[in-house]
Amino acid sequence: MRYAQLVVGPAGSGKSTYCSTMVKHATDSNRIVEVVNLDPAAEHFDYEPLVDIRELIHLDDAMEDEELQFGPNGGLIFCMETLLENCDWLEEQLGDVDDDYLLFDCPGQIELYTHLPVIKRLVEQLEKWNFRICVVFLIDSQFMVDGAKFLSGTMAALSVMVNLELPHVNILTKMDLLSKSARKQLDNYLDPDPHILLAEMRNVKSRWHEKYAKLTEAIGEVIDNFSLVRFCPLNIKDEESIDNILITIDNIIQFGEDADVKIKDFDEPEENGDE
């Protein structure tokens, strides 16, 4: 069995930082975790990728082609479709080693995960290669400090969950960048009460909120009644926070459960010859 985290989320949510943080934490814990870069537009990251899609195709290749003439969004989709057409290349690059633990650092184009079939097809291919996968959806905590934005981020996370149909962990990143007051406010959203959120939104004078109050309330009730979405906070400067996230994901994908139990041999105590 092989294990993987599919690290997804909007642009700027901290996907590459998350991957480099997890690699460093794993190294300090004597674990081997590798990263696969699936972002053809990536310019810089702090880890050495095991596989890099840019060796197959770069976003500039799609955008500068005189026949294709793609923009950034169309170019990213084209690059991911090119990857799927070259699955043999990806399989060869990944190798075939049991107990692999890989982080797939994905592009920041949210529609790749919310409704397009590209990433879903990639997931199906990875499962054929014996990967047990957990989706890690990242969203910037600085974006989630009021009711309207929280509901928006929650619906994006829910869309990814429905589209990919995999075990799923939602993470609020960049907690270390929040002020104390914003961090205290964010605590209300980690285990949200939609009634409190809706009350906050009603206090905001906005034609939009007034016109669509019933729709917003219905969305909040669905999220609450079915416990569909919860968020885990991540502070990359706190080792305990990092460890909690990793343990949660390891439990979901059952990492280590197939390992043999290690039994330590104890030396028999020497008998005292004087007795």
N, C-alpha and C positions, 0 to 999 in steps of 0.2 A: 504494500500500500504506500502511496505517495500523498503528500499533503500540500495544500496551497491556500493562500489568502489572495483573493481577487480584490485589490485595493482600488476603489472607485470613488468618484465624487466630483463636484464642480471644479473648474479651474481655480487655483489659488487656495484650495482647501487644505493643502499640506500633505499630499499623497507621497511625494518623494521624500519629504522630511520624515514622515511616518516610517517609510521603508528603511531609511538610513538609521533611524533611532532603534528600530526593532533588530536590525542587523548588529548594531553595537551592543545592545542589551543581551542578545543571544550569545555573542562572542564572550562577553563578560561572564556568562553563565555556562560556558563550555558547550554551547550548542552551535550547530551549523545551520544557518539560514541564508539562503541565496535570494537574489532579486533578479527578476526578468523585466527589463524595460520594454513596455509596449507602447510608449509614447514616441511617435516618429518626429514630433516637434521639440522634443526635450533638448535643452541646451546645456544644462549643468545639473549634476546631482552629486551627493557626497558618498555614493557607494560605487563599487565596481560590479557592473551587472554580469550575471552568468550568461545571459542572452540579451542582445540588443537589437530591437527591430530596425534600427537605423542602418544596420549592416545589410539588411534586405532592401529596405526602402525608406527614404527620408521624405518628410513633408515637402521640402523644397523640390523634390523630384516631381511630385504631382502638380505643384503650383506653377513650376517653370516650364512644364511640357507645353509646347505650342499647340498640340492637338487637344489636350485635356483642358487646360486653362481653368483649373479649379481654384476656388478661394480657400481660405483656411479650413472652414468646416467641411466642405466637400472633399478637400484633400485628405483630411483625417479619416473620413469614412472610406475613401478609396484606398488608403494605406492599410486600414484594418481588413478590408476585403482582399487586398493583395496578400496579406499574411495568411488568411484562410485558404487562399488558392495555393499557398506554398506550405501546407501543413507538414510535408515531408521535411522541409528545411527546419521548421520549428521542432519537430520530433527529434531530429538528429542533434540539434543544438542542446536540447534538454537532456539527452541521454536516456538511460533506463536504469536508474539506481533506486532500489527500495529505500523507503524512509526518507526520501528527499523532502525538504520543507522549503517551499518557494513562495516568494511574494511577487505577484504580478502587478507592477506599477503601471496603471492604465492611463490613457489620455484624459484630459479634463473636459471633454465634450459631453455634457450631461445626457444628450439625446441618444448616445451610444448605449446607455443603460436603461433609460426610461421607456423607450418604445421601439428603437431599431433592433433588428434581429442579429446584428453582427456579433456582439459579445455573447449572446445566448448560444450562437453556433460555436464560438470558441470554447465556451464552457462544456458543451456536449463533446467536443473533440478531446478536451482534457480529461473528461470522465472516462472516455474510451481508453485513455492512457493510464488509467488506474489512479487518478488523482481524486482525493477527497477534498472538497472545496468549501470555503466559507467566504461569503462576500463581506468586505469591510467597507462600509459607506461612510466617508468622511464629510463633515460639513463644518465650516468655520464658526466657532462659538460666538465670535463678534457679530455674526449675522443673526444670531438667535436670541436677541435680548429684548424683543417685544412680541406680543401675541400674534400679530399678523405675519411677521417673518417666521415665527416658530411654526405656525400652521403651514406656511408655504414650504419650509424645509422638511416638515413632517410628510407632506404629500409627495414631495420629490423622493424621499426615502421609501415611502410606500410603493410608489410607481416602480422603483428599482426592484424591490422585493417581489412584486407581482410579475415583472417581466423576466427576471432571471430564475425565479423559482428555486432558490438555494438557501441554506442556512445563512443567517444575516445578522451582522452586528453594526449598529449605528454609533458613530463616535463623534463627539464634539471636540474638535482640535483647537489648538492655540489657547488653551485655558490659562497658560502662563502669561499671556499678553493682556488678559482682562484686568480692569481695575477692581478693587475690593467691592465697590458698590455694584458693578456689573456682574461680578461673580456671585454675589449674594442674590441678585435678581435672577440669575440663570438657574439657581438651585430650584426655583419654582417650576422649571421646565424639564428637569431630569426625571421627575415623576409627575407629569402634568395633570392638573385638574382643569378640564375644559371650561368649567363654569367660572373659575377665576380668570382664565385667559379671556373669555368672552366678556366678562365684566370690565376688564382692562380696556378691551377694544371698544366697548360702548362708551367709555369715558373720553375716547378720542373723537374730536369733532371732525367727521369726514363724511361726505356724501356717499362714498363707496361703502363704508361700514353700515351706514343707515339703510342703503338700498339692498345690500346683500346680507343683512344680519341673520336672516333665517337660514340661508345657505351656509354661512360660517358656523352657525350653531349646529346644523346637521352634521357638518364635517367633524366638528369637535366631539359630538356625541358618538359618532361611528368610531373614531380613534379611541375614545375612552371605553366604550362598551365592549369592544373586541380586543382591547389591549394590543393593538397592532404594532405600535411603534414606541420604543424606548431608546434613550440615548445614554451612552457611557462617556463620562468626561475623560479627557487625556491631557495630562500636563507632562510634556517631554522632559521637564527638568526634575520630575519626581519619579524616582525609580520604582516606588511602590505603585504609582499610577500606571506606569508602563507594564509592570509585572501583572497587575490585575487584568489589564486588557489581554495580555498574551495568554494568561491562564484561562480566561473566558473563552477565547477562540480555540485554544488547544482542547478544551473540554467538548466544544461543539463538534470539532472534526475528529475527536477521539484520538488525538495524537498521543502516542506512547502506550496505548492500551494493548497493542499487540507485542510489546517488548517482553522479552524473557525476564522473569523475576531473578534478580541477582542475589545470590546467597553468599554471604561472607563466611569463609572457613575460619573458625576460631581454634587456636592452638590449645591442646589439652594442658591444663596446669601440671607443672612438674610436681611429682610427689616428693615430699621431704624425707630424705633417707634416714634422718635422725629419729623419726617417729616409728 
